[in-house]
């Protein structure tokens, strides 16, 4: 069992920075790195109880897996 997040605001801020970096990787076409970073973002979302951005998740899935 994982321990509760002590500073939800700090984790959310880091997650938001990672989302910004994910967008940059996506624009550069760095698919594998973007997929890995997205996994980290999803982990943080679950740790802080955020559902994430369903529209953004769908866009990434279509872009990287609908070949």
N, CA, C and O atoms as a GROMACS GRO file, in nm:
protein
  268
    1UNK      N    1   0.084  -0.118   0.000
    1UNK     CA    2   0.000   0.000   0.000
    1UNK      C    3   0.089   0.124   0.000
    1UNK      O    4   0.188   0.131   0.072
    2UNK      N    5   0.052   0.221  -0.080
    2UNK     CA    6   0.130   0.344  -0.087
    2UNK      C    7   0.084   0.441   0.020
    2UNK      O    8  -0.032   0.441   0.061
    3UNK      N    9   0.177   0.522   0.064
    3UNK     CA   10   0.142   0.620   0.168
    3UNK      C   11   0.072   0.739   0.105
    3UNK      O   12   0.093   0.769  -0.013
    4UNK      N   13  -0.012   0.808   0.181
    4UNK     CA   14  -0.084   0.924   0.127
    4UNK      C   15   0.012   1.035   0.085
    4UNK      O   16   0.120   1.050   0.141
    5UNK      N   17  -0.032   1.111  -0.012
    5UNK     CA   18   0.047   1.225  -0.060
    5UNK      C   19   0.043   1.333   0.046
    5UNK      O   20  -0.065   1.372   0.092
    6UNK      N   21   0.160   1.383   0.085
    6UNK     CA   22   0.168   1.485   0.189
    6UNK      C   23   0.132   1.623   0.137
    6UNK      O   24   0.065   1.700   0.206
    7UNK      N   25   0.175   1.656   0.018
    7UNK     CA   26   0.153   1.790  -0.037
    7UNK      C   27   0.091   1.778  -0.175
    7UNK      O   28   0.160   1.779  -0.276
    8UNK      N   29  -0.041   1.768  -0.176
    8UNK     CA   30  -0.115   1.749  -0.301
    8UNK      C   31  -0.089   1.864  -0.396
    8UNK      O   32  -0.073   1.843  -0.517
    9UNK      N   33  -0.084   1.986  -0.346
    9UNK     CA   34  -0.062   2.102  -0.432
    9UNK      C   35   0.073   2.094  -0.502
    9UNK      O   36   0.084   2.127  -0.620
   10UNK      N   37   0.175   2.050  -0.431
   10UNK     CA   38   0.309   2.039  -0.491
   10UNK      C   39   0.311   1.930  -0.598
   10UNK      O   40   0.369   1.949  -0.704
   11UNK      N   41   0.249   1.816  -0.569
   11UNK     CA   42   0.245   1.707  -0.666
   11UNK      C   43   0.165   1.750  -0.789
   11UNK      O   44   0.204   1.719  -0.902
   12UNK      N   45   0.055   1.820  -0.768
   12UNK     CA   46  -0.026   1.869  -0.880
   12UNK      C   47   0.055   1.967  -0.966
   12UNK      O   48   0.045   1.964  -1.089
   13UNK      N   49   0.134   2.052  -0.904
   13UNK     CA   50   0.217   2.148  -0.978
   13UNK      C   51   0.322   2.076  -1.062
   13UNK      O   52   0.346   2.112  -1.177
   14UNK      N   53   0.383   1.974  -1.005
   14UNK     CA   54   0.482   1.895  -1.079
   14UNK      C   55   0.413   1.823  -1.196
   14UNK      O   56   0.466   1.820  -1.307
   15UNK      N   57   0.297   1.765  -1.169
   15UNK     CA   58   0.221   1.697  -1.275
   15UNK      C   59   0.191   1.794  -1.389
   15UNK      O   60   0.202   1.757  -1.506
   16UNK      N   61   0.152   1.915  -1.356
   16UNK     CA   62   0.121   2.015  -1.458
   16UNK      C   63   0.245   2.051  -1.541
   16UNK      O   64   0.235   2.071  -1.662
   17UNK      N   65   0.360   2.059  -1.476
   17UNK     CA   66   0.485   2.083  -1.550
   17UNK      C   67   0.516   1.967  -1.644
   17UNK      O   68   0.559   1.988  -1.757
   18UNK      N   69   0.493   1.846  -1.597
   18UNK     CA   70   0.516   1.729  -1.681
   18UNK      C   71   0.423   1.728  -1.801
   18UNK      O   72   0.463   1.688  -1.910
   19UNK      N   73   0.300   1.772  -1.782
   19UNK     CA   74   0.207   1.782  -1.895
   19UNK      C   75   0.260   1.879  -2.001
   19UNK      O   76   0.248   1.854  -2.121
   20UNK      N   77   0.316   1.988  -1.955
   20UNK     CA   78   0.374   2.086  -2.049
   20UNK      C   79   0.490   2.023  -2.126
   20UNK      O   80   0.502   2.042  -2.248
   21UNK      N   81   0.574   1.949  -2.056
   21UNK     CA   82   0.687   1.882  -2.122
   21UNK      C   83   0.638   1.772  -2.216
   21UNK      O   84   0.698   1.749  -2.320
   22UNK      N   85   0.530   1.706  -2.179
   22UNK     CA   86   0.472   1.604  -2.265
   22UNK      C   87   0.428   1.664  -2.397
   22UNK      O   88   0.450   1.604  -2.503
   23UNK      N   89   0.367   1.780  -2.393
   23UNK     CA   90   0.326   1.848  -2.515
   23UNK      C   91   0.446   1.878  -2.604
   23UNK      O   92   0.439   1.863  -2.726
   24UNK      N   93   0.556   1.919  -2.544
   24UNK     CA   94   0.678   1.948  -2.621
   24UNK      C   95   0.732   1.821  -2.687
   24UNK      O   96   0.769   1.823  -2.804
   25UNK      N   97   0.736   1.712  -2.612
   25UNK     CA   98   0.783   1.585  -2.668
   25UNK      C   99   0.693   1.541  -2.783
   25UNK      O  100   0.741   1.492  -2.885
   26UNK      N  101   0.564   1.558  -2.764
   26UNK     CA  102   0.468   1.521  -2.867
   26UNK      C  103   0.492   1.601  -2.994
   26UNK      O  104   0.488   1.546  -3.104
   27UNK      N  105   0.515   1.730  -2.980
   27UNK     CA  106   0.541   1.816  -3.096
   27UNK      C  107   0.671   1.776  -3.168
   27UNK      O  108   0.681   1.789  -3.290
   28UNK      N  109   0.768   1.728  -3.093
   28UNK     CA  110   0.895   1.686  -3.152
   28UNK      C  111   0.888   1.546  -3.214
   28UNK      O  112   0.981   1.502  -3.282
   29UNK      N  113   0.778   1.477  -3.189
   29UNK     CA  114   0.762   1.343  -3.243
   29UNK      C  115   0.834   1.236  -3.163
   29UNK      O  116   0.859   1.126  -3.213
   30UNK      N  117   0.867   1.266  -3.040
   30UNK     CA  118   0.936   1.171  -2.953
   30UNK      C  119   0.833   1.081  -2.884
   30UNK      O  120   0.801   1.099  -2.766
   31UNK      N  121   0.782   0.985  -2.960
   31UNK     CA  122   0.671   0.903  -2.915
   31UNK      C  123   0.702   0.820  -2.791
   31UNK      O  124   0.624   0.820  -2.696
   32UNK      N  125   0.813   0.750  -2.792
   32UNK     CA  126   0.843   0.661  -2.678
   32UNK      C  127   0.861   0.740  -2.549
   32UNK      O  128   0.812   0.699  -2.444
   33UNK      N  129   0.932   0.851  -2.557
   33UNK     CA  130   0.950   0.934  -2.438
   33UNK      C  131   0.816   0.992  -2.392
   33UNK      O  132   0.789   1.000  -2.273
   34UNK      N  133   0.732   1.032  -2.489
   34UNK     CA  134   0.601   1.086  -2.454
   34UNK      C  135   0.514   0.981  -2.384
   34UNK      O  136   0.443   1.012  -2.289
   35UNK      N  137   0.520   0.860  -2.432
   35UNK     CA  138   0.443   0.752  -2.371
   35UNK      C  139   0.488   0.728  -2.228
   35UNK      O  140   0.406   0.712  -2.138
   36UNK      N  141   0.619   0.724  -2.207
   36UNK     CA  142   0.672   0.702  -2.073
   36UNK      C  143   0.636   0.817  -1.979
   36UNK      O  144   0.598   0.794  -1.864
   37UNK      N  145   0.647   0.939  -2.027
   37UNK     CA  146   0.613   1.055  -1.945
   37UNK      C  147   0.464   1.055  -1.913
   37UNK      O  148   0.424   1.090  -1.802
   38UNK      N  149   0.382   1.017  -2.010
   38UNK     CA  150   0.238   1.009  -1.985
   38UNK      C  151   0.208   0.907  -1.876
   38UNK      O  152   0.118   0.929  -1.794
   39UNK      N  153   0.282   0.798  -1.872
   39UNK     CA  154   0.263   0.699  -1.765
   39UNK      C  155   0.290   0.760  -1.628
   39UNK      O  156   0.217   0.735  -1.532
   40UNK      N  157   0.396   0.840  -1.619
   40UNK     CA  158   0.428   0.907  -1.493
   40UNK      C  159   0.316   1.003  -1.454
   40UNK      O  160   0.280   1.012  -1.337
   41UNK      N  161   0.263   1.075  -1.551
   41UNK     CA  162   0.154   1.169  -1.524
   41UNK      C  163   0.031   1.094  -1.473
   41UNK      O  164  -0.035   1.140  -1.379
   42UNK      N  165   0.001   0.980  -1.533
   42UNK     CA  166  -0.113   0.900  -1.488
   42UNK      C  167  -0.094   0.850  -1.345
   42UNK      O  168  -0.190   0.846  -1.268
   43UNK      N  169   0.028   0.811  -1.311
   43UNK     CA  170   0.057   0.767  -1.174
   43UNK      C  171   0.033   0.882  -1.076
   43UNK      O  172  -0.030   0.863  -0.972
   44UNK      N  173   0.082   0.999  -1.110
   44UNK     CA  174   0.061   1.115  -1.022
   44UNK      C  175  -0.087   1.149  -1.011
   44UNK      O  176  -0.135   1.183  -0.903
   45UNK      N  177  -0.159   1.141  -1.121
   45UNK     CA  178  -0.304   1.166  -1.117
   45UNK      C  179  -0.372   1.073  -1.017
   45UNK      O  180  -0.455   1.117  -0.937
   46UNK      N  181  -0.337   0.947  -1.022
   46UNK     CA  182  -0.400   0.852  -0.930
   46UNK      C  183  -0.359   0.877  -0.786
   46UNK      O  184  -0.439   0.859  -0.694
   47UNK      N  185  -0.235   0.919  -0.765
   47UNK     CA  186  -0.187   0.947  -0.629
   47UNK      C  187  -0.258   1.066  -0.565
   47UNK      O  188  -0.280   1.068  -0.444
   48UNK      N  189  -0.294   1.166  -0.649
   48UNK     CA  190  -0.359   1.285  -0.592
   48UNK      C  191  -0.510   1.282  -0.612
   48UNK      O  192  -0.580   1.376  -0.573
   49UNK      N  193  -0.560   1.176  -0.674
   49UNK     CA  194  -0.704   1.161  -0.689
   49UNK      C  195  -0.765   1.238  -0.804
   49UNK      O  196  -0.886   1.261  -0.806
   50UNK      N  197  -0.683   1.280  -0.899
   50UNK     CA  198  -0.734   1.348  -1.018
   50UNK      C  199  -0.758   1.245  -1.127
   50UNK      O  200  -0.681   1.151  -1.145
   51UNK      N  201  -0.867   1.265  -1.198
   51UNK     CA  202  -0.899   1.173  -1.307
   51UNK      C  203  -0.818   1.200  -1.432
   51UNK      O  204  -0.814   1.117  -1.522
   52UNK      N  205  -0.753   1.314  -1.437
   52UNK     CA  206  -0.676   1.350  -1.555
   52UNK      C  207  -0.765   1.416  -1.658
   52UNK      O  208  -0.883   1.442  -1.634
   53UNK      N  209  -0.708   1.443  -1.772
   53UNK     CA  210  -0.777   1.510  -1.880
   53UNK      C  211  -0.815   1.405  -1.984
   53UNK      O  212  -0.730   1.360  -2.061
   54UNK      N  213  -0.941   1.365  -1.987
   54UNK     CA  214  -0.987   1.259  -2.076
   54UNK      C  215  -0.967   1.296  -2.222
   54UNK      O  216  -0.934   1.210  -2.304
   55UNK      N  217  -0.987   1.421  -2.256
   55UNK     CA  218  -0.970   1.466  -2.395
   55UNK      C  219  -0.824   1.452  -2.437
   55UNK      O  220  -0.794   1.404  -2.546
   56UNK      N  221  -0.732   1.494  -2.350
   56UNK     CA  222  -0.590   1.484  -2.380
   56UNK      C  223  -0.546   1.338  -2.390
   56UNK      O  224  -0.467   1.303  -2.477
   57UNK      N  225  -0.597   1.252  -2.301
   57UNK     CA  226  -0.563   1.111  -2.306
   57UNK      C  227  -0.610   1.049  -2.437
   57UNK      O  228  -0.537   0.971  -2.499
   58UNK      N  229  -0.731   1.082  -2.479
   58UNK     CA  230  -0.784   1.030  -2.605
   58UNK      C  231  -0.701   1.077  -2.724
   58UNK      O  232  -0.674   0.999  -2.815
   59UNK      N  233  -0.661   1.203  -2.722
   59UNK     CA  234  -0.579   1.258  -2.831
   59UNK      C  235  -0.446   1.183  -2.840
   59UNK      O  236  -0.402   1.147  -2.950
   60UNK      N  237  -0.383   1.160  -2.725
   60UNK     CA  238  -0.255   1.088  -2.725
   60UNK      C  239  -0.272   0.945  -2.774
   60UNK      O  240  -0.190   0.895  -2.852
   61UNK      N  241  -0.377   0.878  -2.731
   61UNK     CA  242  -0.401   0.742  -2.775
   61UNK      C  243  -0.419   0.736  -2.926
   61UNK      O  244  -0.361   0.650  -2.992
   62UNK      N  245  -0.500   0.826  -2.980
   62UNK     CA  246  -0.522   0.828  -3.124
   62UNK      C  247  -0.393   0.857  -3.199
   62UNK      O  248  -0.364   0.794  -3.300
   63UNK      N  249  -0.316   0.953  -3.148
   63UNK     CA  250  -0.194   0.994  -3.218
   63UNK      C  251  -0.088   0.884  -3.219
   63UNK      O  252  -0.019   0.863  -3.319
   64UNK      N  253  -0.074   0.813  -3.107
   64UNK     CA  254   0.037   0.717  -3.096
   64UNK      C  255   0.001   0.573  -3.124
   64UNK      O  256   0.089   0.492  -3.152
   65UNK      N  257  -0.128   0.538  -3.117
   65UNK     CA  258  -0.162   0.398  -3.132
   65UNK      C  259  -0.256   0.367  -3.248
   65UNK      O  260  -0.279   0.250  -3.277
   66UNK      N  261  -0.310   0.467  -3.315
   66UNK     CA  262  -0.394   0.444  -3.431
   66UNK      C  263  -0.313   0.455  -3.559
   66UNK      O  264  -0.333   0.547  -3.639
   67UNK      N  265  -0.223   0.362  -3.578
   67UNK     CA  266  -0.137   0.364  -3.697
   67UNK      C  267  -0.191   0.275  -3.804
   67UNK      O  268  -0.132   0.264  -3.912
   0.00000   0.00000   0.00000
